[in-house]
Amino acid sequence: MFRSTALSAAIVAAAVVFAGTSSSQAETGTVRFQVAKAGFIVGVGGGSGALHFKGKTYRLHVDGISAGTIGIARADLVGTASNLQTAADIVGTYTAASASVAVAGGGKAAQLQNAKGVLLELRGQQVGFEASFNLGGVTISMR
């Protein structure tokens, strides 16, 4: 009886230690993007950026397409990328439904999420003229 109880306690203790070391918690990094967009009805845009995560900087490339865009604009956006297990989790297509208008400079804010659950919360300034109802996706890749 004593041996089976001691063996059971050792197995439970080992399982707790193993579970604590094998599961990693999601973390947050900071991001910065410089993007430009132009269009009439269908807009296209792209740019570059960086992810700062766990003391390292990763260069990023941004591509996007949206429906309902009219105008030309560029934006510098900063924010956070949360729910990251690794830096590579930021790669993917992000979706959001947001309406925005900027005339000759104005604030922008967006929340985007990819299939891995990474959530980008961005804010920044936009220069130019753009009125859009953004239905498109933004694709982020690592350089």
C-alpha positions in Angstrom: 0.0 0.0 0.0 2.8 2.4 0.9 4.7 1.7 -2.3 1.7 2.3 -4.5 0.9 5.6 -2.7 4.6 6.7 -2.9 4.7 5.7 -6.6 1.4 7.6 -7.3 2.7 10.7 -5.5 6.0 10.6 -7.6 4.0 10.2 -10.8 1.8 13.2 -10.0 4.8 15.3 -9.0 6.6 14.4 -12.2 3.5 15.2 -14.3 3.2 18.6 -12.6 6.8 19.5 -13.2 6.6 18.2 -16.8 3.4 20.2 -17.5 5.0 23.3 -16.1 8.0 23.1 -18.4 6.2 22.0 -21.6 3.5 24.5 -21.8 4.6 28.0 -22.8 2.6 31.1 -22.2 1.6 33.5 -24.9 3.6 36.7 -24.8 3.3 40.2 -26.2 5.7 42.1 -28.6 5.7 45.6 -30.0 5.2 46.4 -33.7 5.8 49.3 -36.0 4.6 49.5 -39.6 5.0 52.1 -42.4 2.3 51.5 -45.0 0.9 53.2 -48.1 -2.4 52.6 -49.9 -4.0 53.8 -53.0 -7.2 53.0 -54.8 -10.6 53.7 -56.3 -13.2 51.1 -55.2 -10.5 48.5 -54.8 -7.3 49.5 -52.9 -3.9 48.0 -52.7 -1.2 48.7 -50.2 1.9 47.6 -48.7 4.9 48.5 -46.6 7.4 47.3 -44.1 7.7 47.0 -40.4 9.3 45.4 -37.4 8.4 43.1 -34.5 10.3 43.5 -31.3 9.9 40.2 -29.3 11.9 38.7 -26.5 14.8 41.1 -27.1 15.1 40.6 -30.8 13.9 42.6 -33.8 12.3 40.8 -36.8 11.8 42.6 -40.1 8.3 42.3 -41.6 6.7 42.9 -45.0 3.0 44.0 -45.2 0.7 43.5 -48.2 -3.0 44.2 -48.3 -6.1 44.7 -50.4 -9.4 46.3 -49.4 -12.8 47.0 -50.9 -14.3 50.5 -50.9 -11.1 52.5 -50.8 -11.0 55.9 -52.5 -7.8 58.0 -52.3 -4.2 57.8 -51.5 -2.7 57.7 -48.0 0.3 56.5 -46.0 0.4 55.7 -42.3 2.9 55.1 -39.6 1.4 52.7 -37.1 2.7 51.4 -33.8 1.2 49.0 -31.3 1.3 45.5 -29.8 1.1 42.0 -31.1 -0.3 39.7 -28.4 -0.9 35.9 -28.1 2.6 35.1 -29.6 4.2 31.8 -28.7 7.1 32.5 -31.2 8.0 35.4 -33.4 6.9 33.4 -36.5 3.3 33.4 -35.2 3.0 37.0 -36.5 3.1 35.7 -40.1 -0.3 35.2 -41.7 -3.4 36.9 -43.0 -5.2 39.3 -40.7 -8.8 40.3 -40.9 -10.8 43.1 -39.5 -13.9 45.1 -40.3 -13.3 48.8 -39.7 -14.5 52.0 -41.1 -12.2 55.0 -41.2 -11.8 58.5 -42.8 -8.7 60.6 -42.8 -8.2 63.9 -44.5 -4.8 65.6 -44.7 -3.6 63.8 -41.6 -5.5 62.1 -38.9 -5.5 59.3 -36.4 -6.0 55.7 -37.3 -6.7 52.7 -35.0 -7.2 49.1 -35.9 -7.5 45.7 -34.4 -6.5 42.8 -36.6 -6.4 39.0 -35.9 -4.8 36.1 -37.7 -5.8 32.4 -37.7 -3.2 31.6 -35.0 -5.0 34.0 -32.7 -2.3 36.8 -32.8 -4.0 40.1 -32.1 -2.5 43.3 -33.5 -3.7 46.5 -31.8 -2.4 49.4 -33.9 -2.6 53.2 -33.7 -0.9 56.0 -35.6 -1.1 58.9 -38.0 -2.3 58.9 -41.5 -1.3 61.5 -44.2 -3.3 62.0 -47.4 -6.9 61.4 -48.2 -8.6 58.1 -47.9 -12.2 57.1 -47.2 -12.7 53.4 -46.8 -14.8 50.6 -45.5 -12.0 48.1 -45.1 -13.2 44.5 -45.8 -9.9 43.1 -47.1 -7.1 41.2 -45.5 -3.6 42.2 -44.6 -0.8 39.7 -45.0 2.3 39.9 -42.9 5.5 38.0 -43.8 9.0 37.9 -42.3 11.9 39.1 -44.4 
